[in-house]
Amino acid sequence: MKNNKKIAVLGGGGRTGKFLVRQLIDKQYRLKLLLRRPEEFTIENSLIEIIKGDAVNPESIHSLLEGCQVVISTIGQRKDEPMVSSQATLNILESMDTFEIERYILVAGLNVDTPFDKKGEKTKMATDWMKANFSETHADRQKTYSILEKSDVNWTMVRVPLIEFSGNYGSVISSLEDCKGEKISASDIAAFIIEQLSSDKYFKKSPFIANS
């Protein structure tokens, strides 16, 4: 039986995104995927509709979100390309307003800071490393958080540590203050995101998740 919600997915062709897409299909959600290179996407299912475009393009986002009730993004920064996270979020929020969509879930690194954090030593070290080695990407993700803070939508920014791209499931610890583990499986990220589709626990919040 198909789910009533139709979900717009950004990053569905990426390493984490493919785990998410497969789990959403298993739960019979109807999906609209934004892909820059649809010809490289290998998952085939009648529940999937593909939109060719780019997240930094407002017209692409408008086409993607039309007819959807939820937006999920697992977009990562592209090497040697302009920053994508904050611009994509601005585009998404604009189209969410147009189509009266209320729910936006996205994935970010544990390096994003919020006023509610009480980061432990390991999380602080990982944050500082990201700031030092990928300063532009860090700043763009931090800008994304600031944009979300000012928005009216029910957003959730899921902050994750090192991702293991496996189909394994483990025990997941979530916290609004600190990342309680050093790794998380892509399968568990996907499962956690899907849990948020029927929960208001993390509305307008940025939980850390990790495998224990």
C-alpha positions in Angstrom: 0.0 0.0 0.0 1.5 3.3 -1.1 2.1 6.1 1.5 0.1 9.2 1.1 3.1 11.5 1.4 5.1 12.4 -1.7 8.7 13.3 -0.9 11.1 15.5 -2.7 14.7 14.1 -2.3 17.9 15.9 -3.0 21.1 14.0 -3.0 19.3 10.7 -3.8 22.1 9.7 -6.2 24.8 10.1 -3.6 26.3 7.4 -1.4 24.1 8.2 1.6 21.1 9.2 -0.5 20.9 5.8 -2.2 20.4 4.1 1.2 17.6 6.6 1.9 15.9 6.1 -1.5 15.8 2.3 -1.1 14.4 2.5 2.4 11.7 5.0 1.3 10.8 2.7 -1.6 10.5 -0.2 0.8 8.0 1.8 2.8 6.1 2.6 -0.3 6.7 6.4 -0.4 6.3 8.2 -3.7 9.5 10.0 -4.5 10.6 12.9 -6.7 14.4 12.9 -7.1 16.5 15.8 -8.3 19.5 14.5 -10.2 22.2 16.3 -12.2 23.0 13.1 -14.1 19.9 10.9 -14.2 21.7 8.6 -16.7 24.0 7.5 -13.9 21.2 6.6 -11.5 20.6 2.8 -11.4 17.6 2.4 -9.0 14.5 1.7 -11.0 11.0 1.7 -9.4 7.6 3.0 -10.4 7.4 5.0 -7.2 10.3 7.2 -8.4 9.9 10.3 -10.6 13.2 11.9 -11.7 13.7 15.7 -12.3 16.9 16.6 -14.0 18.5 19.7 -12.5 20.7 21.3 -10.0 20.0 22.3 -6.4 21.5 25.7 -6.8 19.1 26.5 -9.5 15.7 27.9 -8.2 13.8 26.6 -11.2 15.0 23.0 -10.6 13.9 23.2 -7.0 10.5 24.6 -8.0 10.0 21.7 -10.4 11.1 19.2 -7.7 8.9 20.4 -4.9 5.7 20.8 -6.9 3.2 18.2 -5.7 5.3 17.1 -2.7 4.6 17.3 1.1 8.1 16.8 2.5 11.6 17.7 1.5 14.7 15.6 2.4 18.3 16.5 1.5 21.4 14.4 1.8 23.4 16.7 -0.5 27.1 16.8 0.2 29.6 19.5 -1.0 30.9 18.9 -4.5 34.7 19.0 -4.8 36.0 22.1 -6.5 32.5 23.5 -7.1 30.7 26.5 -5.6 29.1 26.0 -2.2 25.8 24.3 -2.4 24.2 23.8 1.0 23.0 27.4 1.9 21.9 28.2 -1.7 20.0 25.0 -2.0 18.3 25.7 1.3 17.3 29.2 0.3 15.8 27.8 -2.9 14.0 25.0 -1.0 12.5 27.4 1.5 11.3 29.7 -1.2 9.5 26.9 -3.0 8.3 25.4 0.2 6.5 28.7 0.8 5.1 28.7 -2.7 3.7 25.1 -2.4 2.8 25.4 1.4 5.2 22.5 2.3 6.0 22.5 6.1 8.6 19.7 6.6 12.3 19.8 5.7 14.9 17.3 6.9 18.5 17.6 5.9 21.8 15.9 6.8 24.9 17.9 8.0 28.2 17.1 9.7 28.8 17.2 13.4 30.9 20.4 12.9 27.8 22.6 12.7 27.5 24.6 15.9 24.2 25.5 17.6 23.5 27.6 20.8 22.4 24.4 22.5 25.6 22.4 22.1 27.7 21.0 24.9 30.3 19.4 22.6 32.7 17.0 24.3 36.4 16.9 23.6 36.2 14.5 20.6 33.4 16.4 19.0 35.2 19.7 19.5 38.3 18.2 17.9 36.4 17.0 14.9 34.7 20.4 14.6 38.0 22.2 14.8 39.6 19.9 12.2 36.7 20.6 9.8 37.0 24.4 10.4 40.7 24.2 9.7 40.7 21.9 6.7 37.4 22.7 5.0 36.7 26.3 6.2 34.5 27.3 3.3 32.4 24.2 3.5 32.0 24.6 7.3 31.0 28.2 6.9 28.4 27.3 4.3 26.9 24.6 6.5 26.9 27.1 9.4 25.1 29.6 7.2 22.5 27.0 6.4 21.8 26.5 10.0 21.4 30.3 10.5 19.0 30.4 7.5 16.9 27.6 9.0 16.8 29.2 12.4 15.1 32.2 10.9 12.6 30.2 8.9 9.0 29.2 9.8 9.1 25.6 8.4 9.4 22.5 10.6 13.0 21.7 9.8 15.4 19.1 11.3 19.1 19.2 10.7 20.5 15.8 11.4 24.2 16.0 12.4 26.4 13.0 11.8 30.0 11.8 12.4 32.0 9.6 10.0 29.6 7.7 7.7 30.1 4.0 7.1 28.5 3.1 3.8 27.1 -0.2 4.8 23.7 -1.9 5.0 24.3 -2.7 8.7 22.0 -1.5 11.4 23.1 -0.7 14.9 22.0 1.0 18.1 21.6 4.7 17.4 22.2 7.4 20.1 20.7 10.8 19.5 21.5 14.0 21.4 20.9 17.7 21.0 24.1 18.5 22.9 26.9 16.2 21.8 27.8 13.5 19.3 28.0 10.3 21.4 29.9 8.1 18.9 32.5 8.4 16.2 30.6 6.7 13.3 27.2 6.1 11.9 26.0 3.7 9.2 24.3 5.1 6.1 21.5 2.6 6.8 20.9 4.1 10.3 21.0 7.6 8.9 18.3 6.7 6.5 16.2 4.9 9.1 16.5 7.9 11.5 15.4 10.3 8.8 12.3 8.2 8.0 11.4 8.1 11.6 11.2 11.9 11.6 8.5 11.8 8.9 6.0 10.8 11.6 7.5 12.6 14.6 7.6 16.2 15.8 10.3 15.5 18.4 13.0 17.3 16.5 11.1 20.1 14.8 13.4 23.1 14.5 16.2 21.2 16.1 19.6 19.7 15.2 20.1 16.3 16.7 23.4 14.5 16.6 23.1 10.8 15.8 25.8 8.1 16.1 26.1 4.3 16.5 26.9 3.4 20.1 
